[in-house]
Structure formats: C-alpha cells, structure tokens
Amino acid sequence: MKLYVVKEDERPVWVAAVVGEDVWTYVANTGKFHRNDGARHDYFFLNELQYLEIGITGRQPARQKMWPRNERALRSTSRRAA
C-alpha cells in the first residue's frame, strides 16, 4: 500500500491509498477510506491530478488500528461502512 496526497493544481483534494489495482480515498465525514473508481481511473489512466507520495508514521500499534494490513481487511472495513 502506498499513500498519496492528491492535488488539483496546488489545492489538496484527497488523501489516497493505492492497494493493488484499487484506489481508496479518505472521507473525513466517515473517518474511513472508501474505494474511489474515479480516482483509480485518474491514477492509472488519465494522470490529470498530482500524486505526492507520503509515508505512514507513528508507532506500530497505532498503525495496526488505523490501517488494515492487507487488501482483504481494507475491503471488509469498507463493506461494514456501507
């Protein structure tokens, strides 16, 4: 998984996680990442937005609570929110 700040011109639009062939964007209202097919299309095909890679910081236990360790866990988290 890689994390990016997604910008349109100089304005930050999303925080995105690229997991395999899926792009997940953070939605502040829900406090979760949701799969975003439009962002996926832009990331892999259009490249109209700017993607600045960022790292994950913090202690290991905090990361385990915030970020699922694999794609299956990320998908199951998203399904529960729907």
C-alpha positions as CSV (number, residue, x, y, z in Angstrom):
1,M,0.0,0.0,0.0
2,K,1.2,3.5,-0.8
3,L,-0.3,6.7,0.5
4,Y,-0.6,9.9,-1.5
5,V,-1.8,13.5,-1.1
6,V,-3.8,14.1,-4.3
7,K,-3.7,17.7,-5.6
8,E,-5.6,19.5,-8.3
9,D,-3.3,22.4,-9.3
10,E,-2.0,23.4,-5.8
11,R,-5.1,22.5,-3.9
12,P,-5.1,19.3,-1.8
13,V,-8.2,17.2,-2.8
14,W,-7.7,13.8,-1.1
15,V,-5.5,11.5,0.8
16,A,-5.4,8.3,-1.2
17,A,-4.2,4.8,-0.6
18,V,-3.3,2.7,-3.6
19,V,-3.8,-1.0,-2.8
20,G,-3.0,-3.3,-5.7
21,E,-5.2,-2.1,-8.5
22,D,-7.7,-0.2,-6.3
23,V,-7.5,3.5,-5.1
24,W,-9.1,4.3,-1.8
25,T,-9.7,7.9,-0.7
26,Y,-10.2,9.2,2.8
27,V,-13.6,10.7,3.6
28,A,-13.5,12.9,6.6
29,N,-17.2,12.6,7.3
30,T,-16.9,8.9,7.9
31,G,-13.4,8.8,9.1
32,K,-12.6,5.9,6.7
33,F,-11.2,5.2,3.3
34,H,-13.6,4.3,0.6
35,R,-12.9,2.8,-2.8
36,N,-13.0,5.6,-5.5
37,D,-13.3,4.4,-9.1
38,G,-12.9,8.0,-10.4
39,A,-9.6,8.4,-8.6
40,R,-8.5,5.0,-9.8
41,H,-9.2,5.9,-13.4
42,D,-7.2,9.1,-13.0
43,Y,-4.3,7.4,-11.2
44,F,-3.8,4.6,-13.7
45,F,-5.0,6.2,-17.0
46,L,-5.6,10.0,-17.1
47,N,-2.9,11.4,-14.7
48,E,-4.7,14.8,-14.6
49,L,-4.2,15.1,-10.8
50,Q,-0.9,15.3,-8.9
51,Y,0.0,12.4,-6.6
52,L,2.6,13.2,-3.9
53,E,3.7,10.1,-2.0
54,I,3.6,10.3,1.8
55,G,4.7,7.8,4.4
56,I,2.9,6.3,7.3
57,T,4.4,7.4,10.6
58,G,3.8,6.5,14.2
59,R,4.3,3.5,16.5
60,Q,3.4,0.1,15.2
61,P,0.3,-0.4,17.4
62,A,-1.2,2.9,16.2
63,R,-0.7,1.8,12.6
64,Q,-2.4,-1.5,13.1
65,K,-5.5,0.2,14.4
66,M,-5.6,2.8,11.6
67,W,-4.6,0.8,8.6
68,P,-5.6,-2.7,7.8
69,R,-2.6,-4.9,7.0
70,N,-3.9,-6.3,3.7
71,E,-6.3,-5.6,0.9
72,R,-8.9,-8.1,2.2
73,A,-9.1,-6.3,5.5
74,L,-9.4,-2.9,3.8
75,R,-12.3,-4.2,1.7
76,S,-14.1,-5.7,4.7
77,T,-13.8,-2.5,6.6
78,S,-15.4,-0.6,3.7
79,R,-18.3,-3.0,3.4
80,R,-19.2,-2.6,7.0
81,A,-19.5,1.2,6.4
82,A,-21.9,0.8,3.5
